[in-house]
């Protein structure tokens, strides 16, 4: 209920799918389907930018964390000083400190995080 999102751009055509989403505050789960052409999605938080190309990711602006649930996500700090390739089941945090430190929530923590952002 505390999440605020702004859709910056959305373009779907025969060859490409492009999207820009800003998560201003809160928690999110985003599934970007793989596409035969080019898929280029970007998710911005107050501290990071994640490049998404056919994957599922989760993030929380309060925890300052982004996790790849499936596929790979490139995460960089807003100023671009630190970059990480985040693979399935792995996370990074502390982007506000210009870091992309590894972060591994427990299975129980991840289930609780996902329950908060999943509509059943």
Residue pairs with C-beta under 8 A, 6 or more apart in sequence:
2 25
2 26
3 23
3 25
3 26
3 27
3 28
3 117
4 23
4 24
4 25
4 26
5 21
5 22
5 23
5 24
5 26
5 28
6 21
6 22
6 24
7 19
7 20
7 21
8 20
8 21
8 22
8 44
9 18
9 19
9 20
10 18
10 19
10 20
11 17
11 18
11 19
12 18
14 37
15 37
15 38
16 37
16 38
16 39
16 40
17 35
17 37
17 38
17 39
17 40
17 41
18 38
18 39
18 40
18 41
19 32
19 40
19 41
19 42
20 41
20 42
20 44
21 30
21 41
21 42
21 43
21 44
22 43
22 44
22 45
23 43
23 44
23 45
23 59
23 61
24 46
24 61
25 46
25 61
25 62
26 60
26 61
26 62
27 58
27 59
27 60
27 61
27 62
27 113
27 116
27 117
28 43
28 58
28 59
28 60
28 117
29 56
29 57
29 58
29 69
29 114
29 117
29 118
30 41
30 43
30 52
30 56
30 57
30 58
31 55
31 56
32 39
32 41
32 52
32 53
32 54
32 55
32 56
33 39
33 54
34 54
35 54
39 53
39 54
40 51
40 53
41 51
41 52
41 53
42 49
42 50
42 51
42 52
43 49
43 50
43 52
43 57
43 59
43 66
44 50
44 78
45 59
45 61
45 64
45 66
45 95
46 61
46 78
46 96
47 61
47 64
47 77
47 78
47 95
47 96
48 64
48 66
48 75
48 76
48 77
48 78
48 95
48 100
49 75
49 76
49 77
49 78
50 57
50 59
50 66
50 73
50 74
50 75
51 73
51 74
51 75
51 76
52 73
53 71
53 72
54 71
55 68
55 69
55 70
55 71
55 72
55 73
56 68
56 69
56 70
56 71
57 66
57 67
57 68
57 69
57 73
58 66
58 67
58 69
58 110
58 113
58 114
58 117
59 65
59 66
59 67
60 113
63 93
64 93
64 94
64 95
64 96
65 91
65 92
65 93
65 103
66 73
66 75
66 86
66 91
66 92
66 93
66 95
67 86
67 89
67 90
67 91
67 92
67 103
67 105
67 110
68 86
68 87
68 88
68 89
68 90
68 91
69 88
69 89
70 88
71 88
72 85
72 86
72 87
72 88
73 85
73 86
74 83
74 84
74 85
74 86
75 83
75 84
75 86
75 92
75 95
75 100
76 82
76 83
76 84
76 100
77 83
77 95
77 98
77 99
77 100
78 95
79 98
81 98
82 95
82 98
82 99
82 100
83 100
84 92
84 100
86 92
90 102
90 104
91 102
91 103
91 104
91 105
92 100
92 101
92 102
92 103
93 100
93 101
93 103
94 100
94 101
105 113
